[in-house]
Amino acid sequence: MALACSSSALSSPPAEPLQLEVKVLKSYRHDPEAYTQGLIWLDGHLYESTGHYGRSTLRRVELETGDVDKAVALPEEFFGEGLAVVGDRLIQLSWREQTALLWDLASLERTGELSYLGEGWGLCYDGSSLYMSDGSDVLTVRDAKTLDEIGRLQVTLSGRPVGNLNELECAEGWIYANVYQTETLLRIDSDTGEVRATIDASGMLSAAERRGVDVLNGIAYNGDTGSFYLTGKLWPKLFEVIFVEK
């Protein structure tokens, strides 16, 4: 399997990425006990993977109210991570257990599992393949049915590798990624791995709301409106945003 990279970088300097920031359109209530690891919007609901051993869940959430419509607890030996929907099933990664849990989208009943090597962090589906992060600067490209690795994509910013890639969202032909322990999102070219835009997502929570929260993590795309939903681990709010130039 070849490591994808931009051949143009050999002949000319990489293009400087756009500098974007979030514009908040609306805020919603979010469970402040949800250690958000994966987030999807689909047909008016949010599907959320939460982490921590003994507290990990898969849940379906009412967007407008923040109420949990249904939640399923993971076995205590699993630490929930990234989440993607492929057809009528949800695929939920685990952190160090090298196991993806499979769930029926409608019932949230567990239907099976798949194995992979290494740590699982973020996951997204572009309609053809899955992209998976492990906290490094490399995304693995995976078969959507088997989760077998079929390629790799090194993520670079102005020619330099970017590590700590966490939660992912495939949208608008791009891969969007949280950078762990920052308030920065990346818009990544899925063919070359080059970062085409950096997105400043700071300042959404007030100083009072930031007390006791963890890092920004969670990106979901609403294909009906073209907006995104952002939240974080233990955040009391979820934000509907668009990305605009600084």
N, C-alpha and C positions, 0 to 999 in steps of 0.2 A: 504494500500500500504506500502510495507516494504522499509525501507531505506537501500540501498545496501551498504555493507561494506565488507572488506576483513577478512575472518575468520582466515586466517593465521596470521594476526596481533595479535591475541589473544595468539598464541603459540610461535611466533618468531618475532623479530624485522623486520619491513618492509625493503625491499631492497632499498639501496641508488639509487636514479635516476641517469641516465647518464647525463653528463654535455656536452651539445652541443652548437654550435654557427652557425650563418648563413654564408654561402659562396655565395656571390652575383655573379650570372651568367650574368645578363643583367638588365638594368634599362629602364623604359618606362616613357613617359609623363603621368602625372595624374593631373586632374583638381584641382588646388589649392583652389577652392571654395567648393569642395565636402567634406562634413563633414561625412566621411565614417563610416557606422555602420554595414554593412553587405556586403560580397563579395563572388562571385561564378565565377568560370571559367567553360565554357561549349561551346564546338564546336567552339573554336577560339574567343569567345567573353567573356567579363567580364560582369556580372550583378551585379549592385551595389545599395545598399540602403543607402541613405543619410538622415541626421537628421536635427533637429531644427524646431521649430514651424514656419509655414509659408514658409519654405524653403526645406522641405523634398521631396525627389524624389525617384522614381525607374527608373533606367537607364540601357541601354545596351551600352557597350563601346567597341570600336575597340581596341584590345590589342596593336597592333603594333604602332598605331598613338596616342592613348589616346583620339581620337575624340568620342564624344557622338553620337551614331547612333540614339538613341531614348530616350527621357526622359519624364516621366509622373509625374506631380506634385501631391502630396498627398493633401487632404483637409487640411485646415489650422489648424484644431484641432488635427491633428495627427503628432507625432514626430516619424519619421521612425527609425527602429532598425534592428535587425537581419534578415537574408534572407536565404531561403533554396529552392531548387527545388525538387519537388516530381512529377515524371511523366511529364505531359505537363503543370504543373502549378507552379507558384512561390508563396511562402508563405512569407509575409513580416510582421514582428512584429511591434508593436508600443510600445513606452516607458511606459506610464502610462494610456493609453486609454483602456487597456485590450482587444484589438481587433487586430486580424491578418487579413491583407488584402490579398485577393487571386487574382492572375493575370494570364492571359493566357501567356504561355511562348513565343509563336511565335509573337503575336500581341501586348503584354503588355497592353491588355485591362483588366480592372478590372471585375472580374467575381463573387465576393462575399466576405464574411468575416466570421471569426470564433471568438469565445470568449474564454478568459481564465482569470484566477484570477492572480493578482499580476502584477509586472512590467515585461516587455519584454526587454531583452538585446540581447543575441546571440542565434543563431539557426543553427542546422545542421541536416542532414538526412543521416543515414548509410545504406539506402536501405531497412530498415525494420521499424525503429522508428525514431522519431524526438527527439533531445536533445535540451533543452532550458535553458539558464542562466538568472539570475535576479540580478547579482552583488554580490550574496552571495557565499558560498562554496558548494552549492547544485545545481545540474543540475536536472531538471525534465525531465522524459522520457514521451513522448507523442505519442498518436496515430496519424499516418501520415494523416489520412483522416479527423478526427474530432478535433484533437488537445486536446482531453481529456487526463488528466494525468493518466498514467498507472504505474508509478514507480518513484523512486528518487535515485540519485546517489550522495553521498557525496564525494567530491574531497579532498584527503589528500596527503601531501608531508612529507615523513618520519614519518608518523603516525599523523601528525597535519593537521587540516583543512586549506584549502587555499581559501580565499575569493576573492572578486573583479573579478570573472570570467566574461569575456565580450564576444567578438566575438568568434564564434566557427567554426570549420571545421572538418567534419568527413572524414577521409582519411586513407587508408592503415590499416584499422581495429582499428585505434585509434581515440580519440577525441583530437583535438588541440584547445587550448584556449589562447586568449590574457588575460593577467592580467592587469586590468585597471590601468592606470597611471604608468605603468612600460614599459620597453622594453624587457620583458620576455614573452616567450611563454611556454606553458606546453603541453607535450604529455601524455594523460590520458588513462589509461586502462578502457575501456567502461564496463567491467564486475565488477571491484572492486572499481573503482574511484581512484586508486592509481596513482600518477604521476610517470611515468616511465622515463621521461627525462625533464630537464629544458633546454630551448633554449635561448641563449643570442642573441637578435636581435638588439643590439645597434650599432651605428656607421655607419649606412647605409647612412644617410644624412650628408652632410658637414655642418660646422658651419654656413655658409652663408644660406644654404637651410633650416636650422632649425628656422630661424627668422620668427616668426608669425605662426608657425605650432602648432598643438595640438598633442595629444598622438598617439602612434602606435595603429592601430586598422584596422583589415582587413586581413583575411587569405583565400586564395583560392588555391585549389589543381588542378594541371594539370595531369590527369591520363594517358595521352599519354607520357609525358616525366618524370613523377615522381618528378617534381619540384613544388615549391610553389610560389605564388605571395603574397607579403606583401606590405601594404601601411599604411597610417594613416590619421587622420582627418586633412584636409586642407594641406596635403602633396603635393608637386609639382611633386613627382615621385612615381612610383610603381616599386618594385624590384622582379625579378625572382631569387629564391634562392634554395639551397639545405641545408640540415642540416648535419653538420660534427662534429666529436668529437673535443673538445678543445685540 
